[in-house]
């Protein structure tokens, strides 16, 4: 009996915690675009679920009017990070760099960020939570890297300091 309890406990520890898994019927009401228009910029991001059931974040980044970014944010109920060490993304990109950002509290002014490069085929990106650095408006803060016990916001952002069209497909995001 003790062996069964141990096996059950270990299987619970190693099970991923799903943040979002897209499919054709995904409820996307908590996903929203935030572009540099909040600061006067002219970038234009879009978001929809594809016929294949993937989240599609696409658009154009403009540097006009001090612009330069587009982001896709997902707000959710507090999710514990206890027992997890990584964020796992299944994405398909366009060869460009993107940031994944998390917030412990959605009201925090700063995010914990990690930049990753995309490929034009499906890829799995694993990000050590402890490697996510605190940042605000493109500047790293003099604070510890992520060490919180929960998150309640996830963001994908493109801000490569150049005008460009972009497209990122998102299949799944989870904690492992």
C-alpha positions as a printed Julia matrix, in Angstrom:
176×3 Matrix{Float64}:
   0.0    0.0     0.0
   2.85   2.37    0.82
   4.37   1.72   -2.62
   1.07   2.62   -4.33
   0.84   5.84   -2.31
   4.39   6.76   -3.31
   3.71   6.05   -7.0
   0.52   8.13   -6.88
   2.36  10.99   -5.15
   5.19  10.94   -7.7
   2.75  10.89  -10.62
   1.0   13.95   -9.19
   4.31  15.83   -8.91
   5.33  15.08  -12.49
   1.95  15.91  -14.08
   1.99  19.18  -16.01
  -0.28  22.04  -14.99
  -2.15  23.23  -18.05
  -2.28  26.99  -18.58
  -4.04  26.8   -21.97
  -4.51  24.18  -24.7
  -6.03  25.55  -27.89
  -8.6   23.68  -29.93
 -11.33  24.67  -32.41
 -13.77  25.39  -29.57
 -11.42  27.3   -27.27
 -12.97  30.0   -25.13
 -10.64  32.93  -25.82
 -12.49  35.68  -23.96
  -9.55  36.15  -21.54
  -7.04  36.61  -24.38
  -6.51  40.18  -25.61
  -4.22  42.18  -27.84
  -2.24  45.06  -26.31
  -0.25  47.05  -28.86
   1.98  50.08  -28.59
  -1.1   52.21  -29.33
  -1.4   52.53  -25.54
   1.66  54.82  -25.9
   0.8   56.38  -29.29
   2.35  53.72  -31.54
   0.81  52.29  -34.69
   1.53  48.54  -34.43
  -1.42  46.27  -35.11
  -1.71  42.79  -33.64
  -4.52  40.32  -34.22
  -5.64  37.12  -32.55
  -7.92  34.26  -33.59
  -8.23  30.5   -33.35
  -7.36  28.74  -36.63
  -9.44  26.06  -38.32
  -6.82  23.58  -37.07
  -7.46  24.68  -33.48
  -4.34  26.76  -32.74
  -4.08  30.25  -31.34
  -2.83  32.61  -34.06
  -1.14  35.88  -33.06
  -0.21  37.94  -36.12
   0.13  41.46  -37.38
   2.61  44.19  -38.06
   5.01  46.05  -35.77
   5.51  49.73  -36.59
   8.18  52.03  -35.19
   6.2   55.18  -36.03
   5.09  57.46  -33.17
   7.55  55.78  -30.77
   5.92  52.39  -31.35
   7.57  49.02  -31.59
   5.6   46.21  -29.96
   2.55  44.01  -30.13
   1.46  41.59  -27.44
  -1.11  38.91  -26.73
  -2.13  38.64  -23.07
  -3.97  35.92  -21.24
  -5.42  36.58  -17.78
  -6.44  33.61  -15.66
  -7.18  32.61  -12.09
  -4.14  32.24   -9.87
  -2.2   29.09  -10.78
   0.28  27.61   -8.31
   3.86  27.15   -9.51
   4.77  25.01   -6.5
   6.37  21.77   -7.65
   7.04  23.14  -11.15
  10.29  24.51  -12.5
   9.56  25.26  -16.17
   7.15  26.87  -18.54
   6.59  24.67  -21.6
   5.38  26.19  -24.87
   4.4   24.4   -28.06
   4.62  27.02  -30.81
   5.25  27.51  -34.5
   6.73  30.79  -35.59
   8.21  32.74  -38.42
  11.9   32.64  -37.48
  11.61  35.79  -35.35
  12.29  36.36  -31.66
   9.41  36.63  -29.21
   9.17  37.1   -25.47
   7.06  35.04  -23.16
   6.13  36.99  -20.05
   4.48  35.99  -16.81
   3.14  37.95  -13.88
   2.77  36.71  -10.35
   0.01  39.26   -9.83
  -1.76  40.73  -12.86
  -1.71  44.16  -11.16
   2.13  44.2   -10.94
   3.67  46.88  -13.15
   6.5   44.54  -14.2
   6.66  41.11  -15.84
   9.14  38.26  -15.74
  10.39  37.72  -19.27
  12.28  35.26  -21.43
  13.16  35.72  -25.11
  13.01  32.74  -27.46
  13.62  32.23  -31.17
  11.0   30.56  -33.31
  11.21  28.11  -36.16
   8.87  27.67  -39.09
   7.9   24.21  -37.85
   6.33  23.17  -34.55
   8.74  23.33  -31.64
   8.68  22.88  -27.9
  10.29  25.65  -25.88
  11.07  24.96  -22.23
  11.85  27.95  -20.04
  13.28  27.59  -16.54
  11.11  29.81  -14.35
  14.21  30.85  -12.38
  15.7   32.26  -15.62
  12.81  34.67  -16.18
  14.03  38.2   -15.45
  11.93  41.07  -14.13
  11.44  43.82  -16.7
   9.38  46.96  -17.2
   9.06  48.8   -20.52
  12.07  47.05  -22.03
  14.39  47.57  -19.07
  15.56  44.89  -16.68
  14.9   45.67  -13.03
  17.26  45.28  -10.09
  15.17  42.49   -8.55
  15.47  38.74   -8.2
  14.46  36.49  -11.1
  11.11  34.72  -10.8
  10.79  33.03   -7.42
   7.05  33.32   -6.74
   4.62  30.54   -5.88
   1.93  31.42   -8.42
   1.13  33.23  -11.67
  -2.02  34.84  -13.08
  -1.0   36.35  -16.41
   0.86  35.12  -19.49
   1.91  37.27  -22.46
   3.52  36.71  -25.84
   5.25  39.84  -27.12
   7.18  40.81  -30.22
   9.47  43.86  -29.96
  12.57  43.4   -32.11
  13.22  47.15  -32.63
  12.28  46.98  -36.31
   9.24  47.22  -38.51
   8.08  43.74  -39.42
   5.15  41.48  -40.08
   4.84  38.57  -37.68
   2.93  35.36  -37.04
   3.07  33.01  -34.06
   0.91  29.89  -33.73
   0.34  28.62  -30.2
  -0.77  25.08  -29.45
  -0.3   24.67  -25.72
   1.21  26.33  -22.66
   1.83  24.48  -19.41
   3.95  24.28  -16.29
   6.2   21.25  -15.9
